[in-house]
Amino acid sequence: MNPHRPLARVPVGSTAVVSRVSGTRTVVRRLLEMGLVPGTRVTVQRTAPLGDPVELRVRNYALSIRRADALGIEVE
């Protein structure tokens, strides 16, 4: 069983650790620059009513990203 799952599938209020970021080069670079590097703890704070965007707590600040980008972030 693979313990890794996309960040978009982590329930609200749960914490996970980033293990990999994938996507296009520009999207990956943007996410890494915002602090979503492997080993970082991320807490899902809330999601919009239709599921997009997703609000995260990363390194003591709030970050909102698109659900499509959250699907490319693998967490443990």
PDB file as gemmi writes it, atoms N, CA and C in Angstrom:
CRYST1    1.000    1.000    1.000  90.00  90.00  90.00 P 1                      
ATOM      1  N   MET A   1       0.838  -1.187   0.000  1.00  0.00           N  
ATOM      2  CA  MET A   1       0.000   0.000   0.000  1.00  0.00           C  
ATOM      3  C   MET A   1       0.880   1.247   0.000  1.00  0.00           C  
ATOM      4  N   ASN A   2       0.546   2.182  -0.861  1.00  0.00           N  
ATOM      5  CA  ASN A   2       1.322   3.410  -0.998  1.00  0.00           C  
ATOM      6  C   ASN A   2       0.821   4.450   0.012  1.00  0.00           C  
ATOM      7  N   PRO A   3       1.667   4.883   0.967  1.00  0.00           N  
ATOM      8  CA  PRO A   3       1.224   5.858   1.964  1.00  0.00           C  
ATOM      9  C   PRO A   3       1.120   7.275   1.401  1.00  0.00           C  
ATOM     10  N   HIS A   4       1.589   7.488   0.183  1.00  0.00           N  
ATOM     11  CA  HIS A   4       1.557   8.818  -0.420  1.00  0.00           C  
ATOM     12  C   HIS A   4       0.205   9.060  -1.070  1.00  0.00           C  
ATOM     13  N   ARG A   5      -0.260  10.308  -0.966  1.00  0.00           N  
ATOM     14  CA  ARG A   5      -1.524  10.696  -1.592  1.00  0.00           C  
ATOM     15  C   ARG A   5      -1.431  12.163  -1.979  1.00  0.00           C  
ATOM     16  N   PRO A   6      -2.296  12.610  -2.869  1.00  0.00           N  
ATOM     17  CA  PRO A   6      -2.264  14.032  -3.249  1.00  0.00           C  
ATOM     18  C   PRO A   6      -2.738  14.919  -2.100  1.00  0.00           C  
ATOM     19  N   LEU A   7      -2.178  16.083  -2.009  1.00  0.00           N  
ATOM     20  CA  LEU A   7      -2.560  17.041  -0.968  1.00  0.00           C  
ATOM     21  C   LEU A   7      -4.038  17.400  -1.068  1.00  0.00           C  
ATOM     22  N   ALA A   8      -4.586  17.395  -2.264  1.00  0.00           N  
ATOM     23  CA  ALA A   8      -6.001  17.735  -2.456  1.00  0.00           C  
ATOM     24  C   ALA A   8      -6.930  16.738  -1.774  1.00  0.00           C  
ATOM     25  N   ARG A   9      -6.448  15.539  -1.438  1.00  0.00           N  
ATOM     26  CA  ARG A   9      -7.282  14.518  -0.807  1.00  0.00           C  
ATOM     27  C   ARG A   9      -7.108  14.444   0.720  1.00  0.00           C  
ATOM     28  N   VAL A  10      -6.320  15.346   1.277  1.00  0.00           N  
ATOM     29  CA  VAL A  10      -6.135  15.398   2.733  1.00  0.00           C  
ATOM     30  C   VAL A  10      -7.339  16.120   3.328  1.00  0.00           C  
ATOM     31  N   PRO A  11      -7.966  15.538   4.346  1.00  0.00           N  
ATOM     32  CA  PRO A  11      -9.146  16.173   4.941  1.00  0.00           C  
ATOM     33  C   PRO A  11      -8.823  17.491   5.641  1.00  0.00           C  
ATOM     34  N   VAL A  12      -9.808  18.367   5.696  1.00  0.00           N  
ATOM     35  CA  VAL A  12      -9.653  19.660   6.380  1.00  0.00           C  
ATOM     36  C   VAL A  12      -9.316  19.409   7.849  1.00  0.00           C  
ATOM     37  N   GLY A  13      -8.323  20.144   8.345  1.00  0.00           N  
ATOM     38  CA  GLY A  13      -7.891  20.008   9.730  1.00  0.00           C  
ATOM     39  C   GLY A  13      -6.748  19.034   9.916  1.00  0.00           C  
ATOM     40  N   SER A  14      -6.409  18.276   8.882  1.00  0.00           N  
ATOM     41  CA  SER A  14      -5.327  17.289   8.977  1.00  0.00           C  
ATOM     42  C   SER A  14      -3.997  17.901   8.561  1.00  0.00           C  
ATOM     43  N   THR A  15      -2.934  17.313   9.076  1.00  0.00           N  
ATOM     44  CA  THR A  15      -1.580  17.744   8.757  1.00  0.00           C  
ATOM     45  C   THR A  15      -0.872  16.626   8.007  1.00  0.00           C  
ATOM     46  N   ALA A  16      -0.059  17.000   7.027  1.00  0.00           N  
ATOM     47  CA  ALA A  16       0.697  16.035   6.235  1.00  0.00           C  
ATOM     48  C   ALA A  16       2.078  16.620   5.954  1.00  0.00           C  
ATOM     49  N   VAL A  17       2.970  15.787   5.463  1.00  0.00           N  
ATOM     50  CA  VAL A  17       4.329  16.218   5.123  1.00  0.00           C  
ATOM     51  C   VAL A  17       4.517  16.069   3.622  1.00  0.00           C  
ATOM     52  N   VAL A  18       4.984  17.130   2.983  1.00  0.00           N  
ATOM     53  CA  VAL A  18       5.209  17.112   1.532  1.00  0.00           C  
ATOM     54  C   VAL A  18       6.334  16.139   1.223  1.00  0.00           C  
ATOM     55  N   SER A  19       6.091  15.235   0.260  1.00  0.00           N  
ATOM     56  CA  SER A  19       7.142  14.308  -0.141  1.00  0.00           C  
ATOM     57  C   SER A  19       7.616  14.566  -1.565  1.00  0.00           C  
ATOM     58  N   ARG A  20       6.732  15.141  -2.410  1.00  0.00           N  
ATOM     59  CA  ARG A  20       7.128  15.404  -3.795  1.00  0.00           C  
ATOM     60  C   ARG A  20       6.188  16.426  -4.411  1.00  0.00           C  
ATOM     61  N   VAL A  21       6.721  17.275  -5.279  1.00  0.00           N  
ATOM     62  CA  VAL A  21       5.919  18.260  -6.007  1.00  0.00           C  
ATOM     63  C   VAL A  21       6.115  17.985  -7.488  1.00  0.00           C  
ATOM     64  N   SER A  22       5.010  17.809  -8.208  1.00  0.00           N  
ATOM     65  CA  SER A  22       5.111  17.538  -9.645  1.00  0.00           C  
ATOM     66  C   SER A  22       4.172  18.455 -10.406  1.00  0.00           C  
ATOM     67  N   GLY A  23       4.400  18.548 -11.695  1.00  0.00           N  
ATOM     68  CA  GLY A  23       3.612  19.412 -12.569  1.00  0.00           C  
ATOM     69  C   GLY A  23       4.518  20.033 -13.602  1.00  0.00           C  
ATOM     70  N   THR A  24       4.050  21.096 -14.215  1.00  0.00           N  
ATOM     71  CA  THR A  24       4.895  21.785 -15.194  1.00  0.00           C  
ATOM     72  C   THR A  24       6.033  22.484 -14.455  1.00  0.00           C  
ATOM     73  N   ARG A  25       7.084  22.770 -15.159  1.00  0.00           N  
ATOM     74  CA  ARG A  25       8.267  23.380 -14.546  1.00  0.00           C  
ATOM     75  C   ARG A  25       7.931  24.693 -13.840  1.00  0.00           C  
ATOM     76  N   THR A  26       7.114  25.532 -14.480  1.00  0.00           N  
ATOM     77  CA  THR A  26       6.795  26.824 -13.872  1.00  0.00           C  
ATOM     78  C   THR A  26       5.934  26.666 -12.625  1.00  0.00           C  
ATOM     79  N   VAL A  27       4.987  25.748 -12.639  1.00  0.00           N  
ATOM     80  CA  VAL A  27       4.136  25.522 -11.472  1.00  0.00           C  
ATOM     81  C   VAL A  27       4.961  24.952 -10.319  1.00  0.00           C  
ATOM     82  N   VAL A  28       5.810  23.979 -10.616  1.00  0.00           N  
ATOM     83  CA  VAL A  28       6.647  23.378  -9.568  1.00  0.00           C  
ATOM     84  C   VAL A  28       7.555  24.432  -8.950  1.00  0.00           C  
ATOM     85  N   ARG A  29       8.169  25.252  -9.773  1.00  0.00           N  
ATOM     86  CA  ARG A  29       9.059  26.292  -9.243  1.00  0.00           C  
ATOM     87  C   ARG A  29       8.287  27.276  -8.367  1.00  0.00           C  
ATOM     88  N   ARG A  30       7.094  27.665  -8.778  1.00  0.00           N  
ATOM     89  CA  ARG A  30       6.280  28.595  -8.009  1.00  0.00           C  
ATOM     90  C   ARG A  30       5.899  27.990  -6.657  1.00  0.00           C  
ATOM     91  N   LEU A  31       5.499  26.717  -6.654  1.00  0.00           N  
ATOM     92  CA  LEU A  31       5.127  26.058  -5.399  1.00  0.00           C  
ATOM     93  C   LEU A  31       6.326  25.907  -4.465  1.00  0.00           C  
ATOM     94  N   LEU A  32       7.478  25.565  -5.022  1.00  0.00           N  
ATOM     95  CA  LEU A  32       8.682  25.445  -4.202  1.00  0.00           C  
ATOM     96  C   LEU A  32       9.073  26.796  -3.605  1.00  0.00           C  
ATOM     97  N   GLU A  33       8.944  27.867  -4.397  1.00  0.00           N  
ATOM     98  CA  GLU A  33       9.268  29.201  -3.903  1.00  0.00           C  
ATOM     99  C   GLU A  33       8.323  29.631  -2.781  1.00  0.00           C  
ATOM    100  N   MET A  34       7.093  29.117  -2.787  1.00  0.00           N  
ATOM    101  CA  MET A  34       6.126  29.451  -1.740  1.00  0.00           C  
ATOM    102  C   MET A  34       6.325  28.609  -0.489  1.00  0.00           C  
ATOM    103  N   GLY A  35       7.305  27.700  -0.496  1.00  0.00           N  
ATOM    104  CA  GLY A  35       7.629  26.946   0.706  1.00  0.00           C  
ATOM    105  C   GLY A  35       7.151  25.510   0.716  1.00  0.00           C  
ATOM    106  N   LEU A  36       6.552  25.042  -0.358  1.00  0.00           N  
ATOM    107  CA  LEU A  36       6.068  23.658  -0.413  1.00  0.00           C  
ATOM    108  C   LEU A  36       7.175  22.725  -0.897  1.00  0.00           C  
ATOM    109  N   VAL A  37       8.239  22.663  -0.118  1.00  0.00           N  
ATOM    110  CA  VAL A  37       9.382  21.805  -0.454  1.00  0.00           C  
ATOM    111  C   VAL A  37       9.244  20.481   0.297  1.00  0.00           C  
ATOM    112  N   PRO A  38       9.839  19.412  -0.230  1.00  0.00           N  
ATOM    113  CA  PRO A  38       9.771  18.126   0.463  1.00  0.00           C  
ATOM    114  C   PRO A  38      10.255  18.242   1.913  1.00  0.00           C  
ATOM    115  N   GLY A  39       9.509  17.610   2.818  1.00  0.00           N  
ATOM    116  CA  GLY A  39       9.832  17.648   4.238  1.00  0.00           C  
ATOM    117  C   GLY A  39       9.045  18.693   5.023  1.00  0.00           C  
ATOM    118  N   THR A  40       8.327  19.558   4.333  1.00  0.00           N  
ATOM    119  CA  THR A  40       7.567  20.619   4.987  1.00  0.00           C  
ATOM    120  C   THR A  40       6.225  20.100   5.488  1.00  0.00           C  
ATOM    121  N   ARG A  41       5.865  20.462   6.720  1.00  0.00           N  
ATOM    122  CA  ARG A  41       4.554  20.098   7.286  1.00  0.00           C  
ATOM    123  C   ARG A  41       3.516  21.086   6.764  1.00  0.00           C  
ATOM    124  N   VAL A  42       2.385  20.557   6.336  1.00  0.00           N  
ATOM    125  CA  VAL A  42       1.302  21.365   5.775  1.00  0.00           C  
ATOM    126  C   VAL A  42      -0.004  20.968   6.456  1.00  0.00           C  
ATOM    127  N   THR A  43      -0.772  21.953   6.879  1.00  0.00           N  
ATOM    128  CA  THR A  43      -2.092  21.700   7.453  1.00  0.00           C  
ATOM    129  C   THR A  43      -3.150  22.269   6.512  1.00  0.00           C  
ATOM    130  N   VAL A  44      -4.141  21.459   6.194  1.00  0.00           N  
ATOM    131  CA  VAL A  44      -5.242  21.925   5.353  1.00  0.00           C  
ATOM    132  C   VAL A  44      -6.208  22.675   6.264  1.00  0.00           C  
ATOM    133  N   GLN A  45      -6.331  23.993   6.061  1.00  0.00           N  
ATOM    134  CA  GLN A  45      -7.177  24.833   6.912  1.00  0.00           C  
ATOM    135  C   GLN A  45      -8.637  24.767   6.486  1.00  0.00           C  
ATOM    136  N   ARG A  46      -8.881  24.942   5.196  1.00  0.00           N  
ATOM    137  CA  ARG A  46     -10.251  24.891   4.673  1.00  0.00           C  
ATOM    138  C   ARG A  46     -10.223  24.852   3.154  1.00  0.00           C  
ATOM    139  N   THR A  47     -11.379  24.537   2.603  1.00  0.00           N  
ATOM    140  CA  THR A  47     -11.542  24.566   1.153  1.00  0.00           C  
ATOM    141  C   THR A  47     -12.761  25.420   0.832  1.00  0.00           C  
ATOM    142  N   ALA A  48     -12.781  25.970  -0.356  1.00  0.00           N  
ATOM    143  CA  ALA A  48     -13.931  26.748  -0.796  1.00  0.00           C  
ATOM    144  C   ALA A  48     -15.115  25.793  -0.989  1.00  0.00           C  
ATOM    145  N   PRO A  49     -16.333  26.309  -1.019  1.00  0.00           N  
ATOM    146  CA  PRO A  49     -17.510  25.443  -1.149  1.00  0.00           C  
ATOM    147  C   PRO A  49     -17.459  24.463  -2.326  1.00  0.00           C  
ATOM    148  N   LEU A  50     -16.884  24.846  -3.416  1.00  0.00           N  
ATOM    149  CA  LEU A  50     -16.790  23.944  -4.570  1.00  0.00           C  
ATOM    150  C   LEU A  50     -15.447  23.214  -4.621  1.00  0.00           C  
ATOM    151  N   GLY A  51     -14.636  23.352  -3.560  1.00  0.00           N  
ATOM    152  CA  GLY A  51     -13.372  22.631  -3.483  1.00  0.00           C  
ATOM    153  C   GLY A  51     -12.175  23.341  -4.061  1.00  0.00           C  
ATOM    154  N   ASP A  52     -12.355  24.539  -4.576  1.00  0.00           N  
ATOM    155  CA  ASP A  52     -11.248  25.255  -5.206  1.00  0.00           C  
ATOM    156  C   ASP A  52     -11.348  26.730  -4.847  1.00  0.00           C  
ATOM    157  N   PRO A  53     -10.372  27.358  -4.239  1.00  0.00           N  
ATOM    158  CA  PRO A  53      -9.040  26.892  -3.878  1.00  0.00           C  
ATOM    159  C   PRO A  53      -9.011  26.175  -2.522  1.00  0.00           C  
ATOM    160  N   VAL A  54      -7.800  25.720  -2.178  1.00  0.00           N  
ATOM    161  CA  VAL A  54      -7.545  25.041  -0.916  1.00  0.00           C  
ATOM    162  C   VAL A  54      -6.651  25.962  -0.089  1.00  0.00           C  
ATOM    163  N   GLU A  55      -7.044  26.220   1.157  1.00  0.00           N  
ATOM    164  CA  GLU A  55      -6.226  27.064   2.029  1.00  0.00           C  
ATOM    165  C   GLU A  55      -5.373  26.186   2.927  1.00  0.00           C  
ATOM    166  N   LEU A  56      -4.073  26.462   2.934  1.00  0.00           N  
ATOM    167  CA  LEU A  56      -3.106  25.668   3.684  1.00  0.00           C  
ATOM    168  C   LEU A  56      -2.416  26.543   4.726  1.00  0.00           C  
ATOM    169  N   ARG A  57      -1.883  25.891   5.736  1.00  0.00           N  
ATOM    170  CA  ARG A  57      -1.011  26.550   6.712  1.00  0.00           C  
ATOM    171  C   ARG A  57       0.374  25.965   6.496  1.00  0.00           C  
ATOM    172  N   VAL A  58       1.293  26.791   6.009  1.00  0.00           N  
ATOM    173  CA  VAL A  58       2.649  26.357   5.687  1.00  0.00           C  
ATOM    174  C   VAL A  58       3.634  27.300   6.355  1.00  0.00           C  
ATOM    175  N   ARG A  59       4.527  26.747   7.171  1.00  0.00           N  
ATOM    176  CA  ARG A  59       5.578  27.552   7.816  1.00  0.00           C  
ATOM    177  C   ARG A  59       5.021  28.810   8.486  1.00  0.00           C  
ATOM    178  N   ASN A  60       3.926  28.645   9.202  1.00  0.00           N  
ATOM    179  CA  ASN A  60       3.311  29.719   9.980  1.00  0.00           C  
ATOM    180  C   ASN A  60       2.689  30.837   9.139  1.00  0.00           C  
ATOM    181  N   TYR A  61       2.265  30.549   7.915  1.00  0.00           N  
ATOM    182  CA  TYR A  61       1.498  31.518   7.140  1.00  0.00           C  
ATOM    183  C   TYR A  61       0.425  30.787   6.341  1.00  0.00           C  
ATOM    184  N   ALA A  62      -0.609  31.520   5.962  1.00  0.00           N  
ATOM    185  CA  ALA A  62      -1.715  30.943   5.190  1.00  0.00           C  
ATOM    186  C   ALA A  62      -1.397  31.045   3.702  1.00  0.00           C  
ATOM    187  N   LEU A  63      -1.688  29.987   2.977  1.00  0.00           N  
ATOM    188  CA  LEU A  63      -1.420  29.919   1.547  1.00  0.00           C  
ATOM    189  C   LEU A  63      -2.616  29.281   0.862  1.00  0.00           C  
ATOM    190  N   SER A  64      -3.136  29.922  -0.168  1.00  0.00           N  
ATOM    191  CA  SER A  64      -4.231  29.348  -0.948  1.00  0.00           C  
ATOM    192  C   SER A  64      -3.698  28.961  -2.310  1.00  0.00           C  
ATOM    193  N   ILE A  65      -3.985  27.706  -2.706  1.00  0.00           N  
ATOM    194  CA  ILE A  65      -3.557  27.227  -4.010  1.00  0.00           C  
ATOM    195  C   ILE A  65      -4.737  26.567  -4.715  1.00  0.00           C  
ATOM    196  N   ARG A  66      -4.618  26.470  -6.031  1.00  0.00           N  
ATOM    197  CA  ARG A  66      -5.663  25.815  -6.808  1.00  0.00           C  
ATOM    198  C   ARG A  66      -5.682  24.331  -6.515  1.00  0.00           C  
ATOM    199  N   ARG A  67      -6.858  23.738  -6.608  1.00  0.00           N  
ATOM    200  CA  ARG A  67      -7.013  22.302  -6.388  1.00  0.00           C  
ATOM    201  C   ARG A  67      -6.167  21.512  -7.382  1.00  0.00           C  
ATOM    202  N   ALA A  68      -6.077  21.988  -8.624  1.00  0.00           N  
ATOM    203  CA  ALA A  68      -5.274  21.298  -9.639  1.00  0.00           C  
ATOM    204  C   ALA A  68      -3.805  21.257  -9.221  1.00  0.00           C  
ATOM    205  N   ASP A  69      -3.316  22.323  -8.605  1.00  0.00           N  
ATOM    206  CA  ASP A  69      -1.931  22.325  -8.122  1.00  0.00           C  
ATOM    207  C   ASP A  69      -1.780  21.410  -6.913  1.00  0.00           C  
ATOM    208  N   ALA A  70      -2.800  21.381  -6.031  1.00  0.00           N  
ATOM    209  CA  ALA A  70      -2.760  20.503  -4.853  1.00  0.00           C  
ATOM    210  C   ALA A  70      -2.752  19.032  -5.242  1.00  0.00           C  
ATOM    211  N   LEU A  71      -3.329  18.704  -6.391  1.00  0.00           N  
ATOM    212  CA  LEU A  71      -3.308  17.315  -6.861  1.00  0.00           C  
ATOM    213  C   LEU A  71      -1.895  16.887  -7.265  1.00  0.00           C  
ATOM    214  N   GLY A  72      -1.035  17.844  -7.607  1.00  0.00           N  
ATOM    215  CA  GLY A  72       0.341  17.530  -7.996  1.00  0.00           C  
ATOM    216  C   GLY A  72       1.318  17.495  -6.838  1.00  0.00           C  
ATOM    217  N   ILE A  73       0.835  17.748  -5.621  1.00  0.00           N  
ATOM    218  CA  ILE A  73       1.696  17.720  -4.437  1.00  0.00           C  
ATOM    219  C   ILE A  73       1.427  16.429  -3.696  1.00  0.00           C  
ATOM    220  N   GLU A  74       2.446  15.584  -3.620  1.00  0.00           N  
ATOM    221  CA  GLU A  74       2.322  14.286  -2.954  1.00  0.00           C  
ATOM    222  C   GLU A  74       2.726  14.448  -1.492  1.00  0.00           C  
ATOM    223  N   VAL A  75       1.896  13.914  -0.594  1.00  0.00           N  
ATOM    224  CA  VAL A  75       2.177  14.023   0.840  1.00  0.00           C  
ATOM    225  C   VAL A  75       2.134  12.658   1.502  1.00  0.00           C  
ATOM    226  N   GLU A  76       2.729  12.586   2.687  1.00  0.00           N  
ATOM    227  CA  GLU A  76       2.724  11.373   3.508  1.00  0.00           C  
ATOM    228  C   GLU A  76       1.772  11.570   4.669  1.00  0.00           C  
TER     229      GLU A  76                                                      
END                                                                             
